[in-house]
Amino acid sequence: MSNSIPKNIYLTLDESAQYYECGFSCDNALILRIKDERYFITDSRYTLEAKELCKSHTEIIESANFIQSAQNVLEKLNVHKIVFNPQELNVAMYKKLKTALETIKCELIPQENFHQKLRIYKNEQEIALIATSQKLNKKAFKCFALYLQKILKKAPSEKQLHYQAMQFLSNFGKYELSFNPIVGINANGAKPHALPSSQCLLQKNDILLFDAGIKYKRYCSDMTRTAAMRGEIHFGKKQKFKNNKHQKIYDIVLKAQENAILKARSGMKAKEIDALARDVIEKSGYGTYFVHSTGHGVGLDIHELPRISRLSDECVEDGMVFSIEPGIYLPQEFGVRIEDLVVMKNGRAEVL
């Protein structure tokens, strides 16, 4: 059989893909897209909600055997090739699916991250939803800063701060979070994805790294700020640290981020945008301590395409939304990361 890739004929288990295709998702469903039609195969726990919430072009199929149901649909529609993401299927399910589809002469064609590739260009409505999500996220950051101002004298632990941050981010249950927020004080901030500690306490003149995001109508936001715990505590980009080394590193990271945002252009390769930030840090002598990529796409998932990394040859174009988040992490001392979301619009990066 030919390995040519069929257009708009695929299956997926991914919840973000389910929602994008059908307007509803759950933790146990298989979606078939055949041209303009969608088939939402799920079990009896979810069929009522699926019927209520799925878009009109979706047929709901209640099933105790997803593979058999998928086989029936594909055989009925005379489908002989269907794309799937090999990262979604475990070995056992792949073998069962492959065996079942062989009986109807339907070929499984692997294509990694094919659905994220479909979603890489955001339309105006999606961009507006991400912008609203980020606006709400920034509001939560402000509430958290006010809380820090009040609680600082009590030397709260990272665990306490992490818990309270989640309340502000979710607006006390109104929104889901994009990911588990990161709260890193001093040396713990040198771990890019630090876990909160009950032993690490926040005190005056400390440096705090805070990375968080929420979901608004399923679309994610993401922002990181590094703040000085002195004077009027805030998460703006103009930070004044008492410690000279804190200030020096912060200013380098801010310069790197601003350089990437200012000079990013549609048509550049993602690795060229990564270099706009990385070169500033490397020329300052701290390249070894910038240990991750400059950014990642954001949408229904917190990590989407494009990948803004030194290894990525992806071409960045108008309509793509991604983070720009350089950082410097000095082990046993502290870390600094500054992150915003941008959309490529009219050839340039516009901060959301």
C-alpha positions as CSV (number, residue, x, y, z in Angstrom):
1,M,0.0,0.0,0.0
2,S,1.0,3.6,-0.6
3,N,2.2,5.7,2.3
4,S,0.7,8.9,1.0
5,I,-1.1,10.8,3.8
6,P,-4.9,11.1,3.4
7,K,-6.3,14.6,4.1
8,N,-8.8,15.0,6.9
9,I,-9.0,11.3,7.6
10,Y,-7.6,10.5,11.1
11,L,-8.2,9.1,14.5
12,T,-7.3,10.5,17.9
13,L,-7.6,9.8,21.6
14,D,-6.2,13.2,22.7
15,E,-8.6,15.4,24.7
16,S,-7.5,18.7,23.1
17,A,-8.0,17.2,19.7
18,Q,-11.4,15.9,20.8
19,Y,-12.5,19.3,21.9
20,Y,-11.1,21.0,18.8
21,E,-13.0,18.6,16.5
22,C,-16.2,18.1,18.4
23,G,-16.6,20.8,21.0
24,F,-16.5,18.2,23.9
25,S,-13.9,15.9,25.4
26,C,-13.6,13.2,28.0
27,D,-11.0,10.9,29.4
28,N,-12.2,7.8,27.5
29,A,-13.1,8.5,23.8
30,L,-11.8,7.8,20.3
31,I,-12.5,10.3,17.6
32,L,-12.7,9.5,13.9
33,R,-12.6,12.3,11.4
34,I,-13.6,11.3,8.0
35,K,-13.7,14.4,5.7
36,D,-16.3,16.7,7.1
37,E,-17.8,14.2,9.6
38,R,-16.7,13.3,13.1
39,Y,-17.5,10.2,15.1
40,F,-17.2,10.4,18.8
41,I,-16.9,6.9,20.2
42,T,-17.2,6.8,24.0
43,D,-18.7,4.7,26.8
44,S,-22.1,5.1,28.5
45,R,-20.7,7.4,31.2
46,Y,-20.2,10.2,28.7
47,T,-22.8,9.7,26.0
48,L,-25.4,12.1,27.4
49,E,-23.0,14.9,27.8
50,A,-21.5,14.2,24.4
51,K,-24.9,14.4,22.8
52,E,-25.6,17.7,24.6
53,L,-22.2,19.4,23.9
54,C,-20.8,18.0,20.7
55,K,-21.1,20.0,17.5
56,S,-23.8,19.1,15.0
57,H,-21.4,17.5,12.6
58,T,-20.5,14.9,15.2
59,E,-22.2,11.4,15.5
60,I,-22.1,10.0,19.0
61,I,-21.4,6.2,19.2
62,E,-21.8,4.5,22.6
63,S,-19.5,1.6,22.7
64,A,-17.9,-1.0,25.0
65,N,-15.4,-1.8,22.3
66,F,-13.9,1.3,20.7
67,I,-11.8,-0.7,18.2
68,Q,-14.7,-2.7,16.9
69,S,-16.8,0.5,16.6
70,A,-14.0,2.3,14.7
71,Q,-13.7,-0.8,12.4
72,N,-17.4,-0.7,11.7
73,V,-17.4,3.0,10.8
74,L,-14.3,2.7,8.5
75,E,-15.6,-0.4,6.8
76,K,-19.0,1.2,6.2
77,L,-17.4,4.3,4.7
78,N,-14.9,2.3,2.7
79,V,-11.8,4.0,4.2
80,H,-8.5,2.4,3.3
81,K,-6.0,4.7,5.0
82,I,-6.2,6.6,8.2
83,V,-3.7,8.8,10.1
84,F,-2.9,8.4,13.8
85,N,-0.4,9.8,16.2
86,P,1.9,7.0,17.4
87,Q,2.6,8.9,20.6
88,E,-1.0,8.4,21.7
89,L,-1.3,4.6,21.4
90,N,0.3,2.1,23.7
91,V,1.7,-1.0,22.1
92,A,-1.2,-3.2,23.1
93,M,-3.8,-0.9,21.6
94,Y,-1.8,-0.4,18.5
95,K,-1.6,-4.1,17.9
96,K,-5.3,-4.6,18.4
97,L,-6.2,-1.7,16.2
98,K,-3.8,-2.7,13.4
99,T,-5.1,-6.3,13.5
100,A,-8.7,-5.1,13.4
101,L,-8.2,-2.7,10.5
102,E,-6.2,-5.3,8.5
103,T,-9.4,-7.3,8.2
104,I,-11.0,-4.5,6.3
105,K,-7.8,-3.6,4.4
106,C,-7.4,-0.2,6.1
107,E,-3.9,1.0,6.6
108,L,-2.7,2.9,9.7
109,I,-0.4,5.7,8.8
110,P,1.7,7.1,11.7
111,Q,2.3,10.9,11.8
112,E,3.7,12.3,15.0
113,N,1.8,15.4,16.5
114,F,-0.3,15.6,13.4
115,H,-3.1,17.3,15.2
116,Q,-0.9,19.9,16.8
117,K,0.4,20.7,13.3
118,L,-3.3,21.2,12.3
119,R,-3.7,23.7,15.2
120,I,-0.4,25.6,14.8
121,Y,-2.1,28.5,13.1
122,K,-4.6,30.2,15.4
123,N,-7.6,32.1,14.0
124,E,-8.7,35.4,15.3
125,Q,-11.2,33.8,17.7
126,E,-8.5,31.5,19.2
127,I,-6.1,34.4,19.6
128,A,-8.8,36.4,21.4
129,L,-9.4,33.5,23.8
130,I,-5.7,33.1,24.5
131,A,-5.4,36.9,25.0
132,T,-8.4,36.8,27.5
133,S,-6.8,33.9,29.3
134,Q,-3.5,35.8,29.7
135,K,-5.4,38.9,30.8
136,L,-7.1,36.9,33.6
137,N,-3.7,35.4,34.4
138,K,-2.1,38.8,34.8
139,K,-4.9,39.8,37.1
140,A,-4.2,36.8,39.3
141,F,-0.5,37.7,39.4
142,K,-1.5,41.1,40.7
143,C,-3.7,39.6,43.4
144,F,-0.8,37.2,44.4
145,A,1.6,40.2,44.6
146,L,-0.7,42.0,47.0
147,Y,-0.9,38.8,49.1
148,L,2.9,38.6,49.2
149,Q,3.1,42.1,50.4
150,K,0.8,41.3,53.3
151,I,2.3,37.9,54.2
152,L,6.0,38.6,53.8
153,K,6.6,39.3,57.5
154,K,5.2,35.9,58.4
155,A,7.9,34.1,56.4
156,P,5.5,31.8,54.4
157,S,6.8,28.6,52.9
158,E,6.8,27.7,49.2
159,K,4.1,25.2,50.0
160,Q,1.9,27.9,51.5
161,L,2.5,30.3,48.6
162,H,1.9,27.6,46.1
163,Y,-1.5,26.8,47.6
164,Q,-2.5,30.4,47.9
165,A,-1.4,31.1,44.3
166,M,-3.7,28.4,43.0
167,Q,-6.7,30.1,44.7
168,F,-5.9,33.4,43.0
169,L,-5.2,31.8,39.6
170,S,-8.4,29.7,39.6
171,N,-10.4,32.7,41.0
172,F,-11.4,30.3,43.8
173,G,-12.7,27.6,41.5
174,K,-13.9,29.5,38.5
175,Y,-11.1,28.5,36.2
176,E,-8.9,25.5,35.6
177,L,-5.1,25.9,35.6
178,S,-2.9,25.4,32.6
179,F,-0.4,23.6,34.7
180,N,0.8,23.2,38.3
181,P,2.2,26.7,39.1
182,I,5.9,27.0,40.0
183,V,7.0,29.0,43.0
184,G,10.7,29.1,43.6
185,I,12.5,31.1,46.3
186,N,16.2,31.8,46.0
187,A,18.1,28.6,45.3
188,N,14.9,26.7,44.6
189,G,14.3,29.1,41.7
190,A,17.5,27.7,40.1
191,K,15.4,24.6,39.3
192,P,13.4,25.6,36.2
193,H,10.4,23.4,37.3
194,A,11.0,23.6,41.0
195,L,8.6,21.7,43.3
196,P,7.4,23.7,46.3
197,S,9.1,23.0,49.6
198,S,7.8,23.4,53.1
199,Q,11.3,24.1,54.3
200,C,12.0,27.0,51.9
201,L,10.7,30.3,53.5
202,L,10.1,33.7,51.9
203,Q,11.8,36.6,53.5
204,K,12.6,40.3,52.8
205,N,15.1,40.8,50.0
206,D,14.6,37.3,48.6
207,I,14.2,36.7,44.9
208,L,11.0,34.8,43.9
209,L,10.4,33.1,40.5
210,F,6.7,32.6,39.8
211,D,5.4,30.7,36.7
212,A,1.7,30.2,36.2
213,G,-1.3,30.0,33.8
214,I,-5.0,29.4,33.6
215,K,-7.5,28.1,31.1
216,Y,-10.2,30.3,29.6
217,K,-12.8,28.3,27.5
218,R,-10.1,25.6,27.3
219,Y,-7.4,27.9,25.9
220,C,-4.2,28.3,28.0
221,S,-2.2,31.2,29.2
222,D,1.4,31.2,30.6
223,M,3.6,33.8,32.2
224,T,6.7,33.9,34.4
225,R,8.0,36.7,36.5
226,T,10.9,37.0,38.8
227,A,10.4,39.5,41.6
228,A,12.3,41.3,44.3
229,M,10.8,40.9,47.8
230,R,11.3,44.4,48.9
231,G,9.5,47.7,48.8
232,E,6.2,47.5,46.8
233,I,6.1,43.9,45.7
234,H,4.9,43.5,42.1
235,F,5.3,41.3,39.0
236,G,6.1,44.1,36.6
237,K,9.3,43.8,34.5
238,K,11.0,46.7,36.1
239,Q,12.5,45.1,39.2
240,K,15.0,46.6,41.7
241,F,17.0,44.1,43.7
242,K,19.1,44.9,46.8
243,N,21.5,42.1,45.8
244,N,23.8,43.3,43.0
245,K,24.2,39.9,41.5
246,H,20.4,39.4,41.4
247,Q,20.1,42.7,39.5
248,K,22.9,41.8,37.1
249,I,21.4,38.5,36.1
250,Y,17.9,39.9,36.0
251,D,18.9,42.6,33.6
252,I,20.6,40.1,31.3
253,V,17.5,37.9,31.1
254,L,15.3,40.9,30.5
255,K,17.5,42.2,27.7
256,A,17.5,38.7,26.1
257,Q,13.7,38.5,26.2
258,E,13.1,42.0,24.9
259,N,15.6,41.4,22.1
260,A,13.8,38.3,21.0
261,I,10.4,40.0,21.1
262,L,11.6,43.1,19.3
263,K,13.5,41.3,16.5
264,A,11.3,38.1,15.9
265,R,9.9,38.1,12.3
266,S,7.5,35.9,10.5
267,G,9.5,33.7,8.1
268,M,12.3,33.1,10.5
269,K,13.2,29.6,11.6
270,A,12.3,28.9,15.2
271,K,16.0,28.4,16.0
272,E,16.7,31.9,14.8
273,I,14.3,33.3,17.3
274,D,15.8,31.2,20.0
275,A,19.2,32.6,19.0
276,L,17.9,36.2,19.5
277,A,17.5,35.5,23.2
278,R,20.3,32.9,23.6
279,D,23.0,35.0,22.0
280,V,22.5,37.8,24.6
281,I,22.9,35.4,27.4
282,E,25.9,33.7,25.9
283,K,27.7,37.0,25.2
284,S,27.2,37.9,28.8
285,G,29.0,34.7,29.9
286,Y,26.0,32.8,31.2
287,G,25.1,30.6,28.3
288,T,25.8,27.4,30.2
289,Y,23.1,28.4,32.7
290,F,20.3,28.9,30.1
291,V,19.3,25.2,30.2
292,H,16.0,25.1,28.2
293,S,14.6,26.4,24.9
294,T,13.4,29.9,24.5
295,G,9.7,29.1,24.1
296,H,6.9,26.8,23.0
297,G,3.5,27.1,21.3
298,V,0.4,27.6,23.5
299,G,-3.2,26.9,22.7
300,L,-5.5,24.2,23.9
301,D,-2.4,22.5,25.3
302,I,0.2,24.4,27.4
303,H,2.9,23.0,25.2
304,E,2.2,23.0,21.5
305,L,4.0,23.8,18.3
306,P,6.1,25.6,17.3
307,R,9.0,24.8,19.5
308,I,11.3,27.8,19.8
309,S,14.5,25.9,20.4
310,R,18.1,25.9,19.1
311,L,17.3,22.6,17.3
312,S,14.0,23.6,15.6
313,D,13.9,24.2,11.8
314,E,10.2,25.0,11.9
315,C,9.3,28.2,10.1
316,V,7.5,30.7,12.3
317,E,4.6,32.5,10.5
318,D,1.7,34.9,11.2
319,G,-1.0,33.3,13.4
320,M,1.3,31.3,15.6
321,V,1.2,31.9,19.3
322,F,4.2,31.0,21.5
323,S,6.1,31.9,24.7
324,I,9.4,33.8,24.8
325,E,11.0,32.8,28.2
326,P,14.7,32.9,28.5
327,G,16.3,32.2,31.9
328,I,19.5,31.9,33.8
329,Y,19.8,29.4,36.6
330,L,22.7,29.4,39.0
331,P,22.7,26.2,41.1
332,Q,22.5,26.6,44.8
333,E,22.0,30.4,44.3
334,F,18.9,31.6,42.4
335,G,17.2,31.6,39.1
336,V,15.7,34.2,36.8
337,R,13.1,33.6,34.1
338,I,10.9,36.2,32.3
339,E,8.1,34.9,30.1
340,D,5.4,36.4,27.9
341,L,3.1,35.1,25.2
342,V,3.3,36.6,21.7
343,V,1.3,36.2,18.5
344,M,3.0,36.7,15.2
345,K,1.0,39.4,13.5
346,N,1.8,41.5,10.4
347,G,5.3,39.9,10.4
348,R,6.2,40.8,14.0
349,A,5.7,39.5,17.5
350,E,2.9,41.2,19.4
351,V,2.7,40.6,23.2
352,L,-0.6,39.2,24.4
